[in-house]
Amino acid sequence: MNDTAKRFHSLHAHGLVRVAASTPQVRTADVAFNRAAILDEARRAHDAHVDLLVYPELCLSSYAIDDLHLQLAMIDAVEAAVGDIVAASRDLNPLLLIGAPLRHNGRLYNCALAIHRGLLLGAVPKSYLPNYREFYEKRWFANGRLIEGLEIGVNGASVPFGTDLIFSAEDLPGFRVGVEICEDYWSPLPPSTRAALAGATILCNLSASNITIGKSDERHLLSRSQSSRAVAAYVYSAAGHGESTTDLAWDGQGMIYELGDLLAESERFALRPELCIADVDCDRIRSERMRMQTFNDAAEHEGRPEDHFRVIPFAHAPAFADIGLTRPIRRFPFVPNRPDKLDEDCFEAFNVQVDGLMRRIETTKPRALVIGVSGGLDSTHALIVAAKACDRLDLPRTTIRGYTMPGFGTSEGTKSNAWKLMDALGVLGEEIDIRPAAERMLRDIGHAYAQGEPVHDTTFENVQAGLRTDYLFRLAGQHGGFVIGTGDLSELALGWCTYGVGDQMSHYGVNSGVPKTLIQYLIRWTARTNQFDPATDAVLEDIVGTEISPELVPPGEDGEIQSTQSIIGPYELNDFFLHHTIRWGQKPSKVAFLAWHAWRDASRGRWPLAFPEDAKHEYDLATIRHWLENFLRRFFAFSQFKRSAMPNGPKVSAGGALSPRGDWRAPSDAVADVWLDELRTNVPER
């Protein structure tokens, strides 16, 4: 494997860091046992190529030992054990965050210690000490809220001590760690917020939270919200089996969130040690902060914490080897994937479109809604959105005037489906054969096809697309209505539409914020959840299983129809590329790396609920690279002028839209060289 291929397959080369939450075995007040258990987990994490390992609060002494914290023999044993762990860490890769009580200036502090390859990098004290209900920490510990700029002595060495520490890998720019302890993130102003504003990308919580009914949900809520609000990853590790159950119980919950997304969680109430592992995308976090000026404004309002936080560097020295990827990657990032929220999410997506169209109807008060119905995915979805909008506004569905306009490549199957759908929905349907008008135009402009030559070029196709749109606009004027656009987000991204007098134009584009993969899924959802009647559902199922084609070119001698995806690439790949490009600004090599892990093996990972077995595809790296290069060329260098003049239409997905008035603003005369060069330099051909 050459250097390019080796580096491409390394997650570290793409700004990812492997983190873990550990719940080691502990024995109450048994420092030697706990030290050995901590090191056992550290070695296990080392073998799993973990970069950062987060342990529970006070795991070295154990948490629930009450007044034993104040016994000098206990404190001496803890400090000696810290020295043993530091020495044993010389040959271990992970940055270790362990919990231990430490003395400073006549006070005892509940601390998180950062240890890396034979060095104690620093100690962070707990800011907020719970002293209510079952908690009594102020009896033993001093709070560390105002400790900044200090050092603490441990085994004769002096190391940084305070809440103002960020531990930063010198050789992985995004690997910057902030630390807080248990109660800190239950406070109204968690210390990790200021650490994030100072530049920490991974926030860690060493916790000994006891378990009660419903508390797991509360921890999830806090971890999720803090990772989202602080634009960070959040690693949480709680004490587990082995802590004293004199008055409390412990479940050993570990979880890892990133920007509000749950990446991994451990088994709770486990008797064996737990290691919860996930790969955190630090580049994604940094990109989002760069994009979200609210984050920067908050940092400035808080007095620029980065100016006075101490950054503690360490040389991590990753091997940049292929260690796989431990991270859920959605094959269909625009498609709802939460099983417990699936109907709710699909309902929301569908009704964003319906509500947008309803508002436009209320404003313009048209006598008719004019739509071209081809029997394909996009016009089908636009038509059912229009039907639902009419239902909700108490308008007869005959307000919708659907037109099927067969051309030179129209198949009997799609035309039949168009009529079946219009009949099932009860809209006014008509048919206009555009072939005579197209032949006249081709003859008038002197096109070779009019002379009997089988020339099926772009002009041949655009004459048909333009005539269809021209008819629709004239019909809208004739019937006092407006044209509902059917083109989708994927086609806008690729420029797969005819500009101006063509399918790029309409009075209102209901599908402009919906990519092809989501349209397919939403049509299946409407049928599965009986949004319409059984006759409509049957047609919808037939349409969603039909080959995607513009049907502008007559079938070949073998009867094969024109295939869109054979020309511009599989929509499922293009939508994957689009999401990671416009939502996160990822480099092409990173997009290819993620796509390869998502799509290389159809048997691995989760598919959307009820996804057809025969539609579960897989792609090798060469195929991904080929279609990604095609996507980059079309998206950056070719199609922006079509998006700059696109009609109104609602944004549907948090993944983004391409309206020049909304998510995406770009020049129409840019070139794609930067992205193509990055791809060709950093992605191997196979």
Solvent accessible surface area in square Angstrom, and as a share of the most:
residue,aa,sasa,rsa
1,M,166,0.74
2,N,98,0.51
3,D,120,0.62
4,T,54,0.31
5,A,11,0.09
6,K,94,0.40
7,R,125,0.46
8,F,4,0.01
9,H,17,0.08
10,S,0,0.00
11,L,0,0.00
12,H,17,0.08
13,A,25,0.19
14,H,9,0.04
15,G,18,0.17
16,L,1,0.00
17,V,3,0.01
18,R,12,0.04
19,V,0,0.00
20,A,0,0.00
21,A,2,0.02
22,S,0,0.00
23,T,13,0.07
24,P,5,0.03
25,Q,82,0.36
26,V,16,0.09
27,R,129,0.47
28,T,53,0.31
29,A,33,0.25
30,D,39,0.20
31,V,14,0.08
32,A,53,0.41
33,F,61,0.25
34,N,0,0.00
35,R,71,0.26
36,A,49,0.38
37,A,10,0.08
38,I,0,0.00
39,L,15,0.07
40,D,84,0.44
41,E,4,0.02
42,A,0,0.00
43,R,112,0.41
44,R,103,0.38
45,A,0,0.00
46,H,52,0.23
47,D,107,0.55
48,A,30,0.24
49,H,88,0.39
50,V,0,0.00
51,D,6,0.03
52,L,0,0.00
53,L,0,0.00
54,V,0,0.00
55,Y,0,0.00
56,P,4,0.02
57,E,1,0.00
58,L,0,0.00
59,C,2,0.01
60,L,0,0.00
61,S,0,0.00
62,S,0,0.00
63,Y,22,0.09
64,A,21,0.16
65,I,7,0.04
66,D,85,0.44
67,D,60,0.31
68,L,83,0.41
69,H,1,0.00
70,L,88,0.44
71,Q,102,0.45
72,L,123,0.61
73,A,80,0.62
74,M,21,0.09
75,I,6,0.03
76,D,75,0.39
77,A,41,0.32
78,V,0,0.00
79,E,35,0.16
80,A,58,0.45
81,A,2,0.01
82,V,1,0.00
83,G,26,0.25
84,D,62,0.32
85,I,0,0.00
86,V,23,0.13
87,A,43,0.33
88,A,37,0.29
89,S,1,0.00
90,R,153,0.56
91,D,124,0.64
92,L,13,0.07
93,N,49,0.25
94,P,0,0.00
95,L,0,0.00
96,L,0,0.00
97,L,1,0.00
98,I,0,0.00
99,G,1,0.01
100,A,0,0.00
101,P,0,0.00
102,L,4,0.02
103,R,90,0.33
104,H,41,0.18
105,N,118,0.61
106,G,86,0.82
107,R,121,0.44
108,L,15,0.07
109,Y,8,0.03
110,N,0,0.00
111,C,1,0.00
112,A,2,0.01
113,L,0,0.00
114,A,1,0.00
115,I,0,0.00
116,H,6,0.03
117,R,73,0.27
118,G,14,0.14
119,L,113,0.56
120,L,27,0.13
121,L,12,0.06
122,G,0,0.00
123,A,0,0.00
124,V,5,0.03
125,P,2,0.01
126,K,1,0.00
127,S,4,0.03
128,Y,66,0.25
129,L,12,0.06
130,P,5,0.03
131,N,63,0.32
132,Y,107,0.41
133,R,221,0.81
134,E,72,0.32
135,F,27,0.11
136,Y,115,0.44
137,E,1,0.01
138,K,120,0.51
139,R,122,0.44
140,W,30,0.10
141,F,11,0.04
142,A,27,0.21
143,N,56,0.29
144,G,0,0.00
145,R,99,0.36
146,L,168,0.84
147,I,18,0.09
148,E,72,0.32
149,G,49,0.47
150,L,77,0.38
151,E,91,0.41
152,I,1,0.01
153,G,49,0.47
154,V,4,0.02
155,N,76,0.39
156,G,87,0.84
157,A,55,0.42
158,S,73,0.47
159,V,11,0.07
160,P,27,0.17
161,F,0,0.00
162,G,0,0.00
163,T,21,0.12
164,D,3,0.02
165,L,4,0.02
166,I,0,0.00
167,F,1,0.00
168,S,10,0.07
169,A,4,0.03
170,E,116,0.52
171,D,53,0.28
172,L,12,0.06
173,P,91,0.57
174,G,7,0.06
175,F,0,0.00
176,R,56,0.21
177,V,0,0.00
178,G,0,0.00
179,V,11,0.06
180,E,2,0.01
181,I,1,0.01
182,C,11,0.07
183,E,23,0.10
184,D,1,0.01
185,Y,5,0.02
186,W,62,0.22
187,S,16,0.10
188,P,130,0.82
189,L,141,0.70
190,P,19,0.12
191,P,26,0.16
192,S,0,0.00
193,T,41,0.24
194,R,76,0.28
195,A,5,0.04
196,A,0,0.00
197,L,14,0.07
198,A,6,0.05
199,G,21,0.20
200,A,0,0.00
201,T,2,0.01
202,I,0,0.00
203,L,0,0.00
204,C,0,0.00
205,N,0,0.00
206,L,0,0.00
207,S,0,0.00
208,A,0,0.00
209,S,2,0.01
210,N,2,0.01
211,I,22,0.11
212,T,74,0.43
213,I,187,0.95
214,G,47,0.45
215,K,26,0.11
216,S,13,0.08
217,D,104,0.54
218,E,73,0.33
219,R,0,0.00
220,H,35,0.16
221,L,118,0.58
222,L,39,0.19
223,S,0,0.00
224,R,123,0.45
225,S,32,0.21
226,Q,7,0.03
227,S,0,0.00
228,S,57,0.37
229,R,171,0.62
230,A,4,0.03
231,V,2,0.01
232,A,0,0.00
233,A,0,0.00
234,Y,0,0.00
235,V,0,0.00
236,Y,0,0.00
237,S,0,0.00
238,A,0,0.00
239,A,4,0.03
240,G,3,0.03
241,H,116,0.52
242,G,24,0.23
243,E,9,0.04
244,S,22,0.14
245,T,99,0.58
246,T,117,0.68
247,D,127,0.66
248,L,41,0.20
249,A,47,0.36
250,W,14,0.05
251,D,1,0.01
252,G,3,0.03
253,Q,1,0.00
254,G,1,0.01
255,M,0,0.00
256,I,0,0.00
257,Y,11,0.04
258,E,0,0.00
259,L,28,0.14
260,G,12,0.12
261,D,66,0.34
262,L,70,0.35
263,L,21,0.10
264,A,22,0.17
265,E,88,0.39
266,S,15,0.10
267,E,87,0.39
268,R,80,0.29
269,F,116,0.48
270,A,14,0.11
271,L,125,0.62
272,R,146,0.53
273,P,40,0.25
274,E,20,0.09
275,L,31,0.15
276,C,6,0.04
277,I,40,0.20
278,A,1,0.01
279,D,0,0.00
280,V,0,0.00
281,D,2,0.01
282,C,1,0.01
283,D,38,0.20
284,R,27,0.10
285,I,0,0.00
286,R,101,0.37
287,S,16,0.10
288,E,14,0.06
289,R,29,0.11
290,M,144,0.64
291,R,105,0.38
292,M,74,0.33
293,Q,109,0.48
294,T,97,0.57
295,F,25,0.10
296,N,63,0.32
297,D,83,0.43
298,A,41,0.32
299,A,7,0.05
300,E,94,0.42
301,H,156,0.69
302,E,83,0.37
303,G,48,0.46
304,R,101,0.37
305,P,0,0.00
306,E,89,0.40
307,D,94,0.48
308,H,81,0.36
309,F,15,0.06
310,R,58,0.21
311,V,68,0.39
312,I,22,0.11
313,P,75,0.47
314,F,8,0.03
315,A,61,0.47
316,H,4,0.02
317,A,61,0.47
318,P,21,0.13
319,A,79,0.61
320,F,48,0.20
321,A,38,0.30
322,D,75,0.39
323,I,33,0.17
324,G,23,0.22
325,L,29,0.15
326,T,55,0.32
327,R,40,0.15
328,P,80,0.50
329,I,36,0.18
330,R,95,0.35
331,R,9,0.03
332,F,12,0.05
333,P,13,0.08
334,F,9,0.04
335,V,3,0.02
336,P,17,0.11
337,N,51,0.26
338,R,95,0.35
339,P,84,0.53
340,D,124,0.64
341,K,73,0.31
342,L,7,0.04
343,D,72,0.37
344,E,95,0.43
345,D,23,0.12
346,C,0,0.00
347,F,113,0.47
348,E,102,0.46
349,A,12,0.09
350,F,1,0.00
351,N,25,0.13
352,V,49,0.28
353,Q,0,0.00
354,V,0,0.00
355,D,76,0.40
356,G,16,0.16
357,L,0,0.00
358,M,22,0.10
359,R,151,0.55
360,R,68,0.25
361,I,11,0.05
362,E,81,0.36
363,T,83,0.48
364,T,71,0.41
365,K,160,0.68
366,P,24,0.15
367,R,178,0.65
368,A,4,0.03
369,L,0,0.00
370,V,0,0.00
371,I,0,0.00
372,G,14,0.14
373,V,2,0.01
374,S,64,0.42
375,G,0,0.00
376,G,25,0.24
377,L,12,0.06
378,D,16,0.08
379,S,6,0.04
380,T,0,0.00
381,H,0,0.00
382,A,0,0.00
383,L,0,0.00
384,I,0,0.00
385,V,0,0.00
386,A,0,0.00
387,A,0,0.00
388,K,35,0.15
389,A,0,0.00
390,C,0,0.00
391,D,56,0.29
392,R,121,0.44
393,L,42,0.21
394,D,132,0.68
395,L,61,0.30
396,P,85,0.54
397,R,59,0.21
398,T,65,0.38
399,T,17,0.10
400,I,0,0.00
401,R,44,0.16
402,G,0,0.00
403,Y,1,0.00
404,T,3,0.02
405,M,13,0.06
406,P,8,0.05
407,G,3,0.03
408,F,27,0.11
409,G,4,0.04
410,T,38,0.22
411,S,33,0.21
412,E,127,0.57
413,G,44,0.42
414,T,12,0.07
415,K,45,0.19
416,S,38,0.24
417,N,8,0.04
418,A,0,0.00
419,W,74,0.26
420,K,106,0.45
421,L,0,0.00
422,M,0,0.00
423,D,99,0.51
424,A,26,0.20
425,L,3,0.01
426,G,39,0.38
427,V,14,0.08
428,L,74,0.37
429,G,25,0.24
430,E,72,0.32
431,E,75,0.34
432,I,40,0.20
433,D,58,0.30
434,I,0,0.00
435,R,99,0.36
436,P,85,0.54
437,A,30,0.23
438,A,0,0.00
439,E,76,0.34
440,R,139,0.51
441,M,80,0.36
442,L,0,0.00
443,R,137,0.50
444,D,93,0.48
445,I,98,0.50
446,G,54,0.52
447,H,18,0.08
448,A,30,0.24
449,Y,55,0.21
450,A,38,0.29
451,Q,125,0.56
452,G,67,0.65
453,E,88,0.39
454,P,114,0.72
455,V,49,0.28
456,H,65,0.29
457,D,61,0.31
458,T,92,0.54
459,T,59,0.34
460,F,0,0.00
461,E,34,0.15
462,N,58,0.30
463,V,11,0.07
464,Q,0,0.00
465,A,11,0.09
466,G,10,0.10
467,L,19,0.10
468,R,49,0.18
469,T,10,0.06
470,D,49,0.25
471,Y,69,0.26
472,L,18,0.09
473,F,38,0.16
474,R,150,0.55
475,L,21,0.10
476,A,1,0.01
477,G,62,0.59
478,Q,129,0.57
479,H,44,0.20
480,G,26,0.25
481,G,18,0.17
482,F,13,0.06
483,V,3,0.02
484,I,2,0.01
485,G,9,0.09
486,T,30,0.17
487,G,20,0.19
488,D,0,0.00
489,L,0,0.00
490,S,1,0.01
491,E,22,0.10
492,L,14,0.07
493,A,1,0.01
494,L,0,0.00
495,G,3,0.03
496,W,50,0.18
497,C,18,0.11
498,T,19,0.11
499,Y,100,0.38
500,G,22,0.22
501,V,93,0.53
502,G,0,0.00
503,D,61,0.32
504,Q,10,0.04
505,M,60,0.27
506,S,9,0.06
507,H,78,0.35
508,Y,13,0.05
509,G,6,0.06
510,V,0,0.00
511,N,0,0.00
512,S,9,0.06
513,G,1,0.01
514,V,0,0.00
515,P,0,0.00
516,K,6,0.02
517,T,6,0.03
518,L,3,0.01
519,I,0,0.00
520,Q,42,0.19
521,Y,12,0.05
522,L,0,0.00
523,I,1,0.00
524,R,45,0.17
525,W,7,0.02
526,T,0,0.00
527,A,8,0.06
528,R,107,0.39
529,T,37,0.22
530,N,108,0.56
531,Q,50,0.22
532,F,18,0.07
533,D,56,0.29
534,P,113,0.71
535,A,59,0.46
536,T,0,0.00
537,D,17,0.09
538,A,65,0.50
539,V,13,0.08
540,L,1,0.00
541,E,91,0.41
542,D,76,0.39
543,I,1,0.01
544,V,12,0.07
545,G,68,0.65
546,T,48,0.28
547,E,84,0.38
548,I,23,0.12
549,S,27,0.18
550,P,37,0.23
551,E,17,0.08
552,L,17,0.09
553,V,29,0.17
554,P,40,0.25
555,P,66,0.42
556,G,41,0.40
557,E,190,0.85
558,D,114,0.59
559,G,47,0.46
560,E,119,0.53
561,I,54,0.28
562,Q,27,0.12
563,S,25,0.16
564,T,2,0.01
565,Q,53,0.24
566,S,77,0.50
567,I,82,0.42
568,I,0,0.00
569,G,0,0.00
570,P,20,0.12
571,Y,3,0.01
572,E,18,0.08
573,L,0,0.00
574,N,2,0.01
575,D,2,0.01
576,F,0,0.00
577,F,0,0.00
578,L,1,0.01
579,H,23,0.10
580,H,21,0.09
581,T,13,0.08
582,I,20,0.10
583,R,55,0.20
584,W,17,0.06
585,G,48,0.46
586,Q,16,0.07
587,K,105,0.45
588,P,5,0.03
589,S,6,0.04
590,K,4,0.02
591,V,2,0.01
592,A,0,0.00
593,F,0,0.00
594,L,6,0.03
595,A,0,0.00
596,W,38,0.13
597,H,31,0.14
598,A,7,0.06
599,W,0,0.00
600,R,75,0.27
601,D,45,0.23
602,A,24,0.18
603,S,101,0.65
604,R,137,0.50
605,G,66,0.64
606,R,161,0.59
607,W,36,0.13
608,P,15,0.09
609,L,96,0.48
610,A,72,0.56
611,F,27,0.11
612,P,40,0.25
613,E,133,0.60
614,D,130,0.68
615,A,23,0.18
616,K,55,0.23
617,H,82,0.37
618,E,97,0.43
619,Y,31,0.12
620,D,85,0.44
621,L,9,0.05
622,A,41,0.32
623,T,43,0.25
624,I,0,0.00
625,R,33,0.12
626,H,107,0.48
627,W,36,0.13
628,L,1,0.00
629,E,31,0.14
630,N,29,0.15
631,F,0,0.00
632,L,3,0.01
633,R,102,0.37
634,R,46,0.17
635,F,1,0.00
636,F,24,0.10
637,A,46,0.35
638,F,90,0.38
639,S,0,0.00
640,Q,6,0.02
641,F,77,0.32
642,K,15,0.06
643,R,2,0.01
644,S,50,0.32
645,A,41,0.32
646,M,10,0.04
647,P,21,0.14
648,N,60,0.31
649,G,25,0.24
650,P,24,0.15
651,K,98,0.42
652,V,24,0.14
653,S,17,0.11
654,A,89,0.69
655,G,6,0.05
656,G,3,0.03
657,A,8,0.06
658,L,0,0.00
659,S,17,0.11
660,P,31,0.20
661,R,126,0.46
662,G,30,0.29
663,D,69,0.36
664,W,48,0.17
665,R,166,0.61
666,A,36,0.28
667,P,82,0.52
668,S,54,0.35
669,D,129,0.67
670,A,38,0.29
671,V,98,0.57
672,A,3,0.02
673,D,81,0.42
674,V,106,0.61
675,W,78,0.27
676,L,15,0.07
677,D,79,0.41
678,E,32,0.14
679,L,0,0.00
680,R,113,0.41
681,T,92,0.53
682,N,60,0.31
683,V,2,0.01
684,P,14,0.09
685,E,108,0.49
686,R,202,0.74
